[in-house]
Amino acid sequence: MMRHSWRQLRARRHPAPAYRVIDRLHVERSVNVTIEQISLTVSGWLAEIGTASPLAEELSQAVAAGDWQKVRRIAECLSVDVAEIAVR
């Protein structure tokens, strides 16, 4: 019989929230990520066009805080969209 740690069982019952990040500069580019991956993803996309911005980290922090008005304002500046998605 296989035994699971309490962390594994808890992760199954309560998966980490997931978000869809959409690059509005590239028509069909979107990814599903965790909060921890939002700033890395957006920073990578910015690097591809030769720029960087501290707003990528601020976006991630706003999502974590659940401040969706701030998320929308920052996302507009970064030309991305962010939405929470259901995880099964």
Jmol script that loads the backbone (N, CA, C; Angstrom):
load data "model"
ATOM      1  N   MET A   1       0.834  -1.173   0.000  1.00  0.00           N
ATOM      2  CA  MET A   1       0.000   0.000   0.000  1.00  0.00           C
ATOM      3  C   MET A   1       0.891   1.253   0.000  1.00  0.00           C
ATOM      4  N   MET A   2       0.534   2.210  -0.847  1.00  0.00           N
ATOM      5  CA  MET A   2       1.323   3.433  -0.973  1.00  0.00           C
ATOM      6  C   MET A   2       0.857   4.460   0.058  1.00  0.00           C
ATOM      7  N   ARG A   3       1.801   5.044   0.744  1.00  0.00           N
ATOM      8  CA  ARG A   3       1.458   6.052   1.744  1.00  0.00           C
ATOM      9  C   ARG A   3       1.810   7.424   1.209  1.00  0.00           C
ATOM     10  N   HIS A   4       0.961   8.395   1.491  1.00  0.00           N
ATOM     11  CA  HIS A   4       1.185   9.765   1.048  1.00  0.00           C
ATOM     12  C   HIS A   4       1.416  10.647   2.262  1.00  0.00           C
ATOM     13  N   SER A   5       2.272  11.629   2.090  1.00  0.00           N
ATOM     14  CA  SER A   5       2.480  12.583   3.175  1.00  0.00           C
ATOM     15  C   SER A   5       1.264  13.490   3.280  1.00  0.00           C
ATOM     16  N   TRP A   6       1.109  14.148   4.408  1.00  0.00           N
ATOM     17  CA  TRP A   6      -0.033  15.047   4.585  1.00  0.00           C
ATOM     18  C   TRP A   6       0.026  16.193   3.597  1.00  0.00           C
ATOM     19  N   ARG A   7       1.242  16.610   3.196  1.00  0.00           N
ATOM     20  CA  ARG A   7       1.369  17.688   2.205  1.00  0.00           C
ATOM     21  C   ARG A   7       0.819  17.250   0.845  1.00  0.00           C
ATOM     22  N   GLN A   8       1.122  16.014   0.464  1.00  0.00           N
ATOM     23  CA  GLN A   8       0.607  15.512  -0.812  1.00  0.00           C
ATOM     24  C   GLN A   8      -0.910  15.428  -0.787  1.00  0.00           C
ATOM     25  N   LEU A   9      -1.461  14.942   0.316  1.00  0.00           N
ATOM     26  CA  LEU A   9      -2.911  14.834   0.423  1.00  0.00           C
ATOM     27  C   LEU A   9      -3.569  16.202   0.445  1.00  0.00           C
ATOM     28  N   ARG A  10      -2.970  17.147   1.165  1.00  0.00           N
ATOM     29  CA  ARG A  10      -3.521  18.500   1.223  1.00  0.00           C
ATOM     30  C   ARG A  10      -3.479  19.150  -0.159  1.00  0.00           C
ATOM     31  N   ALA A  11      -2.395  18.947  -0.892  1.00  0.00           N
ATOM     32  CA  ALA A  11      -2.272  19.522  -2.238  1.00  0.00           C
ATOM     33  C   ALA A  11      -3.347  18.968  -3.161  1.00  0.00           C
ATOM     34  N   ARG A  12      -3.706  17.722  -2.975  1.00  0.00           N
ATOM     35  CA  ARG A  12      -4.756  17.139  -3.807  1.00  0.00           C
ATOM     36  C   ARG A  12      -6.112  17.747  -3.489  1.00  0.00           C
ATOM     37  N   ARG A  13      -6.356  18.020  -2.218  1.00  0.00           N
ATOM     38  CA  ARG A  13      -7.643  18.589  -1.814  1.00  0.00           C
ATOM     39  C   ARG A  13      -7.726  20.080  -2.077  1.00  0.00           C
ATOM     40  N   HIS A  14      -6.606  20.768  -1.990  1.00  0.00           N
ATOM     41  CA  HIS A  14      -6.571  22.223  -2.135  1.00  0.00           C
ATOM     42  C   HIS A  14      -5.457  22.618  -3.106  1.00  0.00           C
ATOM     43  N   PRO A  15      -5.675  22.421  -4.404  1.00  0.00           N
ATOM     44  CA  PRO A  15      -4.620  22.795  -5.354  1.00  0.00           C
ATOM     45  C   PRO A  15      -4.363  24.303  -5.338  1.00  0.00           C
ATOM     46  N   ALA A  16      -3.146  24.662  -5.663  1.00  0.00           N
ATOM     47  CA  ALA A  16      -2.799  26.085  -5.717  1.00  0.00           C
ATOM     48  C   ALA A  16      -3.642  26.766  -6.790  1.00  0.00           C
ATOM     49  N   PRO A  17      -4.062  27.988  -6.522  1.00  0.00           N
ATOM     50  CA  PRO A  17      -4.830  28.702  -7.554  1.00  0.00           C
ATOM     51  C   PRO A  17      -4.009  28.818  -8.836  1.00  0.00           C
ATOM     52  N   ALA A  18      -4.699  28.764  -9.932  1.00  0.00           N
ATOM     53  CA  ALA A  18      -4.030  28.888 -11.228  1.00  0.00           C
ATOM     54  C   ALA A  18      -4.609  30.091 -11.964  1.00  0.00           C
ATOM     55  N   TYR A  19      -3.781  30.663 -12.795  1.00  0.00           N
ATOM     56  CA  TYR A  19      -4.156  31.870 -13.524  1.00  0.00           C
ATOM     57  C   TYR A  19      -3.781  31.716 -14.986  1.00  0.00           C
ATOM     58  N   ARG A  20      -4.571  32.294 -15.855  1.00  0.00           N
ATOM     59  CA  ARG A  20      -4.233  32.355 -17.271  1.00  0.00           C
ATOM     60  C   ARG A  20      -3.683  33.749 -17.536  1.00  0.00           C
ATOM     61  N   VAL A  21      -2.494  33.800 -18.090  1.00  0.00           N
ATOM     62  CA  VAL A  21      -1.869  35.063 -18.469  1.00  0.00           C
ATOM     63  C   VAL A  21      -1.844  35.092 -19.996  1.00  0.00           C
ATOM     64  N   ILE A  22      -2.394  36.157 -20.548  1.00  0.00           N
ATOM     65  CA  ILE A  22      -2.506  36.290 -22.000  1.00  0.00           C
ATOM     66  C   ILE A  22      -1.645  37.461 -22.464  1.00  0.00           C
ATOM     67  N   ASP A  23      -0.800  37.198 -23.434  1.00  0.00           N
ATOM     68  CA  ASP A  23       0.047  38.217 -24.035  1.00  0.00           C
ATOM     69  C   ASP A  23      -0.771  38.906 -25.132  1.00  0.00           C
ATOM     70  N   ARG A  24      -1.130  40.152 -24.931  1.00  0.00           N
ATOM     71  CA  ARG A  24      -1.968  40.857 -25.898  1.00  0.00           C
ATOM     72  C   ARG A  24      -1.177  41.353 -27.108  1.00  0.00           C
ATOM     73  N   LEU A  25       0.144  41.264 -27.058  1.00  0.00           N
ATOM     74  CA  LEU A  25       0.964  41.665 -28.206  1.00  0.00           C
ATOM     75  C   LEU A  25       1.149  40.522 -29.206  1.00  0.00           C
ATOM     76  N   HIS A  26       0.947  39.306 -28.744  1.00  0.00           N
ATOM     77  CA  HIS A  26       1.079  38.122 -29.598  1.00  0.00           C
ATOM     78  C   HIS A  26      -0.247  37.376 -29.529  1.00  0.00           C
ATOM     79  N   VAL A  27      -0.973  37.381 -30.605  1.00  0.00           N
ATOM     80  CA  VAL A  27      -2.379  36.983 -30.655  1.00  0.00           C
ATOM     81  C   VAL A  27      -2.713  35.683 -29.935  1.00  0.00           C
ATOM     82  N   GLU A  28      -2.004  34.634 -30.182  1.00  0.00           N
ATOM     83  CA  GLU A  28      -2.416  33.347 -29.632  1.00  0.00           C
ATOM     84  C   GLU A  28      -1.501  32.856 -28.520  1.00  0.00           C
ATOM     85  N   ARG A  29      -0.880  33.742 -27.773  1.00  0.00           N
ATOM     86  CA  ARG A  29       0.023  33.302 -26.712  1.00  0.00           C
ATOM     87  C   ARG A  29      -0.625  33.505 -25.357  1.00  0.00           C
ATOM     88  N   SER A  30      -0.835  32.399 -24.657  1.00  0.00           N
ATOM     89  CA  SER A  30      -1.316  32.450 -23.286  1.00  0.00           C
ATOM     90  C   SER A  30      -0.782  31.228 -22.552  1.00  0.00           C
ATOM     91  N   VAL A  31      -0.643  31.356 -21.250  1.00  0.00           N
ATOM     92  CA  VAL A  31      -0.154  30.248 -20.434  1.00  0.00           C
ATOM     93  C   VAL A  31      -0.965  30.170 -19.151  1.00  0.00           C
ATOM     94  N   ASN A  32      -1.061  28.985 -18.600  1.00  0.00           N
ATOM     95  CA  ASN A  32      -1.657  28.786 -17.289  1.00  0.00           C
ATOM     96  C   ASN A  32      -0.519  28.647 -16.294  1.00  0.00           C
ATOM     97  N   VAL A  33      -0.553  29.470 -15.248  1.00  0.00           N
ATOM     98  CA  VAL A  33       0.557  29.527 -14.294  1.00  0.00           C
ATOM     99  C   VAL A  33       0.037  29.655 -12.869  1.00  0.00           C
ATOM    100  N   THR A  34       0.927  29.458 -11.907  1.00  0.00           N
ATOM    101  CA  THR A  34       0.628  29.744 -10.513  1.00  0.00           C
ATOM    102  C   THR A  34       1.026  31.203 -10.236  1.00  0.00           C
ATOM    103  N   ILE A  35       0.676  31.696  -9.074  1.00  0.00           N
ATOM    104  CA  ILE A  35       1.045  33.074  -8.711  1.00  0.00           C
ATOM    105  C   ILE A  35       2.556  33.270  -8.820  1.00  0.00           C
ATOM    106  N   GLU A  36       3.310  32.285  -8.366  1.00  0.00           N
ATOM    107  CA  GLU A  36       4.764  32.403  -8.366  1.00  0.00           C
ATOM    108  C   GLU A  36       5.337  32.525  -9.773  1.00  0.00           C
ATOM    109  N   GLN A  37       4.614  32.058 -10.776  1.00  0.00           N
ATOM    110  CA  GLN A  37       5.116  32.065 -12.151  1.00  0.00           C
ATOM    111  C   GLN A  37       4.675  33.286 -12.954  1.00  0.00           C
ATOM    112  N   ILE A  38       3.768  34.095 -12.415  1.00  0.00           N
ATOM    113  CA  ILE A  38       3.254  35.243 -13.178  1.00  0.00           C
ATOM    114  C   ILE A  38       4.363  36.224 -13.537  1.00  0.00           C
ATOM    115  N   SER A  39       5.106  36.682 -12.551  1.00  0.00           N
ATOM    116  CA  SER A  39       6.134  37.693 -12.830  1.00  0.00           C
ATOM    117  C   SER A  39       7.239  37.127 -13.726  1.00  0.00           C
ATOM    118  N   LEU A  40       7.601  35.872 -13.532  1.00  0.00           N
ATOM    119  CA  LEU A  40       8.620  35.245 -14.373  1.00  0.00           C
ATOM    120  C   LEU A  40       8.155  35.176 -15.823  1.00  0.00           C
ATOM    121  N   THR A  41       6.900  34.798 -16.028  1.00  0.00           N
ATOM    122  CA  THR A  41       6.349  34.694 -17.381  1.00  0.00           C
ATOM    123  C   THR A  41       6.308  36.053 -18.062  1.00  0.00           C
ATOM    124  N   VAL A  42       5.755  37.037 -17.374  1.00  0.00           N
ATOM    125  CA  VAL A  42       5.634  38.377 -17.965  1.00  0.00           C
ATOM    126  C   VAL A  42       7.019  38.981 -18.195  1.00  0.00           C
ATOM    127  N   SER A  43       7.926  38.802 -17.261  1.00  0.00           N
ATOM    128  CA  SER A  43       9.294  39.310 -17.442  1.00  0.00           C
ATOM    129  C   SER A  43       9.957  38.668 -18.650  1.00  0.00           C
ATOM    130  N   GLY A  44       9.726  37.382 -18.851  1.00  0.00           N
ATOM    131  CA  GLY A  44      10.276  36.691 -20.027  1.00  0.00           C
ATOM    132  C   GLY A  44       9.730  37.263 -21.323  1.00  0.00           C
ATOM    133  N   TRP A  45       8.434  37.519 -21.342  1.00  0.00           N
ATOM    134  CA  TRP A  45       7.829  38.103 -22.539  1.00  0.00           C
ATOM    135  C   TRP A  45       8.388  39.501 -22.806  1.00  0.00           C
ATOM    136  N   LEU A  46       8.570  40.284 -21.741  1.00  0.00           N
ATOM    137  CA  LEU A  46       9.143  41.623 -21.906  1.00  0.00           C
ATOM    138  C   LEU A  46      10.578  41.542 -22.428  1.00  0.00           C
ATOM    139  N   ALA A  47      11.342  40.581 -21.929  1.00  0.00           N
ATOM    140  CA  ALA A  47      12.728  40.410 -22.361  1.00  0.00           C
ATOM    141  C   ALA A  47      12.794  40.090 -23.855  1.00  0.00           C
ATOM    142  N   GLU A  48      11.803  39.354 -24.344  1.00  0.00           N
ATOM    143  CA  GLU A  48      11.782  39.020 -25.771  1.00  0.00           C
ATOM    144  C   GLU A  48      11.670  40.258 -26.661  1.00  0.00           C
ATOM    145  N   ILE A  49      11.064  41.310 -26.130  1.00  0.00           N
ATOM    146  CA  ILE A  49      10.952  42.539 -26.921  1.00  0.00           C
ATOM    147  C   ILE A  49      11.969  43.594 -26.470  1.00  0.00           C
ATOM    148  N   GLY A  50      12.957  43.145 -25.689  1.00  0.00           N
ATOM    149  CA  GLY A  50      14.071  44.003 -25.314  1.00  0.00           C
ATOM    150  C   GLY A  50      13.789  45.007 -24.226  1.00  0.00           C
ATOM    151  N   THR A  51      12.899  44.680 -23.305  1.00  0.00           N
ATOM    152  CA  THR A  51      12.599  45.607 -22.219  1.00  0.00           C
ATOM    153  C   THR A  51      12.426  44.848 -20.907  1.00  0.00           C
ATOM    154  N   ALA A  52      12.319  45.587 -19.833  1.00  0.00           N
ATOM    155  CA  ALA A  52      12.087  45.022 -18.497  1.00  0.00           C
ATOM    156  C   ALA A  52      11.243  46.013 -17.719  1.00  0.00           C
ATOM    157  N   SER A  53      10.539  45.528 -16.712  1.00  0.00           N
ATOM    158  CA  SER A  53       9.716  46.421 -15.908  1.00  0.00           C
ATOM    159  C   SER A  53       9.474  45.831 -14.528  1.00  0.00           C
ATOM    160  N   PRO A  54       9.572  46.674 -13.487  1.00  0.00           N
ATOM    161  CA  PRO A  54       9.228  46.215 -12.140  1.00  0.00           C
ATOM    162  C   PRO A  54       7.725  45.948 -12.006  1.00  0.00           C
ATOM    163  N   LEU A  55       6.948  46.375 -12.992  1.00  0.00           N
ATOM    164  CA  LEU A  55       5.508  46.142 -12.946  1.00  0.00           C
ATOM    165  C   LEU A  55       5.167  44.660 -13.017  1.00  0.00           C
ATOM    166  N   ALA A  56       6.051  43.839 -13.572  1.00  0.00           N
ATOM    167  CA  ALA A  56       5.796  42.397 -13.634  1.00  0.00           C
ATOM    168  C   ALA A  56       5.666  41.830 -12.222  1.00  0.00           C
ATOM    169  N   GLU A  57       6.541  42.235 -11.327  1.00  0.00           N
ATOM    170  CA  GLU A  57       6.463  41.781  -9.932  1.00  0.00           C
ATOM    171  C   GLU A  57       5.262  42.398  -9.224  1.00  0.00           C
ATOM    172  N   GLU A  58       4.981  43.660  -9.491  1.00  0.00           N
ATOM    173  CA  GLU A  58       3.810  44.309  -8.889  1.00  0.00           C
ATOM    174  C   GLU A  58       2.522  43.624  -9.331  1.00  0.00           C
ATOM    175  N   LEU A  59       2.485  43.177 -10.569  1.00  0.00           N
ATOM    176  CA  LEU A  59       1.318  42.448 -11.072  1.00  0.00           C
ATOM    177  C   LEU A  59       1.109  41.178 -10.264  1.00  0.00           C
ATOM    178  N   SER A  60       2.162  40.426 -10.058  1.00  0.00           N
ATOM    179  CA  SER A  60       2.090  39.194  -9.282  1.00  0.00           C
ATOM    180  C   SER A  60       1.619  39.463  -7.851  1.00  0.00           C
ATOM    181  N   GLN A  61       2.133  40.519  -7.248  1.00  0.00           N
ATOM    182  CA  GLN A  61       1.735  40.878  -5.881  1.00  0.00           C
ATOM    183  C   GLN A  61       0.269  41.286  -5.817  1.00  0.00           C
ATOM    184  N   ALA A  62      -0.210  42.007  -6.813  1.00  0.00           N
ATOM    185  CA  ALA A  62      -1.612  42.420  -6.846  1.00  0.00           C
ATOM    186  C   ALA A  62      -2.536  41.212  -6.994  1.00  0.00           C
ATOM    187  N   VAL A  63      -2.124  40.251  -7.820  1.00  0.00           N
ATOM    188  CA  VAL A  63      -2.915  39.022  -7.964  1.00  0.00           C
ATOM    189  C   VAL A  63      -2.964  38.285  -6.629  1.00  0.00           C
ATOM    190  N   ALA A  64      -1.818  38.152  -5.973  1.00  0.00           N
ATOM    191  CA  ALA A  64      -1.752  37.461  -4.687  1.00  0.00           C
ATOM    192  C   ALA A  64      -2.640  38.133  -3.640  1.00  0.00           C
ATOM    193  N   ALA A  65      -2.723  39.466  -3.699  1.00  0.00           N
ATOM    194  CA  ALA A  65      -3.539  40.222  -2.741  1.00  0.00           C
ATOM    195  C   ALA A  65      -5.019  40.231  -3.128  1.00  0.00           C
ATOM    196  N   GLY A  66      -5.321  39.765  -4.329  1.00  0.00           N
ATOM    197  CA  GLY A  66      -6.708  39.779  -4.789  1.00  0.00           C
ATOM    198  C   GLY A  66      -7.210  41.159  -5.157  1.00  0.00           C
ATOM    199  N   ASP A  67      -6.298  42.074  -5.450  1.00  0.00           N
ATOM    200  CA  ASP A  67      -6.655  43.448  -5.818  1.00  0.00           C
ATOM    201  C   ASP A  67      -6.829  43.516  -7.335  1.00  0.00           C
ATOM    202  N   TRP A  68      -8.004  43.111  -7.817  1.00  0.00           N
ATOM    203  CA  TRP A  68      -8.231  42.968  -9.250  1.00  0.00           C
ATOM    204  C   TRP A  68      -8.298  44.298  -9.982  1.00  0.00           C
ATOM    205  N   GLN A  69      -8.653  45.380  -9.305  1.00  0.00           N
ATOM    206  CA  GLN A  69      -8.596  46.692  -9.963  1.00  0.00           C
ATOM    207  C   GLN A  69      -7.153  47.051 -10.275  1.00  0.00           C
ATOM    208  N   LYS A  70      -6.273  46.801  -9.316  1.00  0.00           N
ATOM    209  CA  LYS A  70      -4.847  47.073  -9.527  1.00  0.00           C
ATOM    210  C   LYS A  70      -4.279  46.127 -10.585  1.00  0.00           C
ATOM    211  N   VAL A  71      -4.707  44.861 -10.553  1.00  0.00           N
ATOM    212  CA  VAL A  71      -4.256  43.903 -11.562  1.00  0.00           C
ATOM    213  C   VAL A  71      -4.600  44.421 -12.952  1.00  0.00           C
ATOM    214  N   ARG A  72      -5.837  44.896 -13.140  1.00  0.00           N
ATOM    215  CA  ARG A  72      -6.249  45.386 -14.458  1.00  0.00           C
ATOM    216  C   ARG A  72      -5.438  46.601 -14.896  1.00  0.00           C
ATOM    217  N   ARG A  73      -5.166  47.527 -13.966  1.00  0.00           N
ATOM    218  CA  ARG A  73      -4.378  48.720 -14.313  1.00  0.00           C
ATOM    219  C   ARG A  73      -2.957  48.343 -14.728  1.00  0.00           C
ATOM    220  N   ILE A  74      -2.326  47.474 -13.953  1.00  0.00           N
ATOM    221  CA  ILE A  74      -0.950  47.069 -14.265  1.00  0.00           C
ATOM    222  C   ILE A  74      -0.920  46.249 -15.547  1.00  0.00           C
ATOM    223  N   ALA A  75      -1.859  45.331 -15.685  1.00  0.00           N
ATOM    224  CA  ALA A  75      -1.910  44.481 -16.880  1.00  0.00           C
ATOM    225  C   ALA A  75      -2.061  45.325 -18.142  1.00  0.00           C
ATOM    226  N   GLU A  76      -2.849  46.393 -18.053  1.00  0.00           N
ATOM    227  CA  GLU A  76      -3.028  47.286 -19.207  1.00  0.00           C
ATOM    228  C   GLU A  76      -1.682  47.896 -19.606  1.00  0.00           C
ATOM    229  N   CYS A  77      -0.888  48.302 -18.636  1.00  0.00           N
ATOM    230  CA  CYS A  77       0.432  48.882 -18.923  1.00  0.00           C
ATOM    231  C   CYS A  77       1.382  47.859 -19.544  1.00  0.00           C
ATOM    232  N   LEU A  78       1.225  46.602 -19.161  1.00  0.00           N
ATOM    233  CA  LEU A  78       2.116  45.541 -19.644  1.00  0.00           C
ATOM    234  C   LEU A  78       1.584  44.827 -20.887  1.00  0.00           C
ATOM    235  N   SER A  79       0.405  45.215 -21.343  1.00  0.00           N
ATOM    236  CA  SER A  79      -0.240  44.571 -22.510  1.00  0.00           C
ATOM    237  C   SER A  79      -0.464  43.080 -22.293  1.00  0.00           C
ATOM    238  N   VAL A  80      -0.959  42.747 -21.096  1.00  0.00           N
ATOM    239  CA  VAL A  80      -1.335  41.370 -20.779  1.00  0.00           C
ATOM    240  C   VAL A  80      -2.717  41.373 -20.135  1.00  0.00           C
ATOM    241  N   ASP A  81      -3.314  40.203 -20.067  1.00  0.00           N
ATOM    242  CA  ASP A  81      -4.538  39.990 -19.297  1.00  0.00           C
ATOM    243  C   ASP A  81      -4.264  38.862 -18.328  1.00  0.00           C
ATOM    244  N   VAL A  82      -4.896  38.921 -17.152  1.00  0.00           N
ATOM    245  CA  VAL A  82      -4.752  37.863 -16.146  1.00  0.00           C
ATOM    246  C   VAL A  82      -6.147  37.488 -15.660  1.00  0.00           C
ATOM    247  N   ALA A  83      -6.395  36.186 -15.587  1.00  0.00           N
ATOM    248  CA  ALA A  83      -7.682  35.700 -15.082  1.00  0.00           C
ATOM    249  C   ALA A  83      -7.446  34.452 -14.241  1.00  0.00           C
ATOM    250  N   GLU A  84      -8.209  34.327 -13.172  1.00  0.00           N
ATOM    251  CA  GLU A  84      -8.138  33.114 -12.360  1.00  0.00           C
ATOM    252  C   GLU A  84      -8.884  32.019 -13.109  1.00  0.00           C
ATOM    253  N   ILE A  85      -8.330  30.816 -13.091  1.00  0.00           N
ATOM    254  CA  ILE A  85      -8.997  29.697 -13.760  1.00  0.00           C
ATOM    255  C   ILE A  85      -9.270  28.586 -12.744  1.00  0.00           C
ATOM    256  N   ALA A  86     -10.281  27.797 -13.025  1.00  0.00           N
ATOM    257  CA  ALA A  86     -10.633  26.690 -12.144  1.00  0.00           C
ATOM    258  C   ALA A  86      -9.633  25.555 -12.313  1.00  0.00           C
ATOM    259  N   VAL A  87      -9.241  24.960 -11.202  1.00  0.00           N
ATOM    260  CA  VAL A  87      -8.316  23.842 -11.213  1.00  0.00           C
ATOM    261  C   VAL A  87      -9.075  22.613 -10.727  1.00  0.00           C
ATOM    262  N   ARG A  88      -8.917  21.535 -11.440  1.00  0.00           N
ATOM    263  CA  ARG A  88      -9.592  20.276 -11.031  1.00  0.00           C
ATOM    264  C   ARG A  88      -8.617  19.274 -10.516  1.00  0.00           C
TER     265      ARG A  88
END
end "model"
wireframe off; spacefill off
backbone 0.3
color backbone group
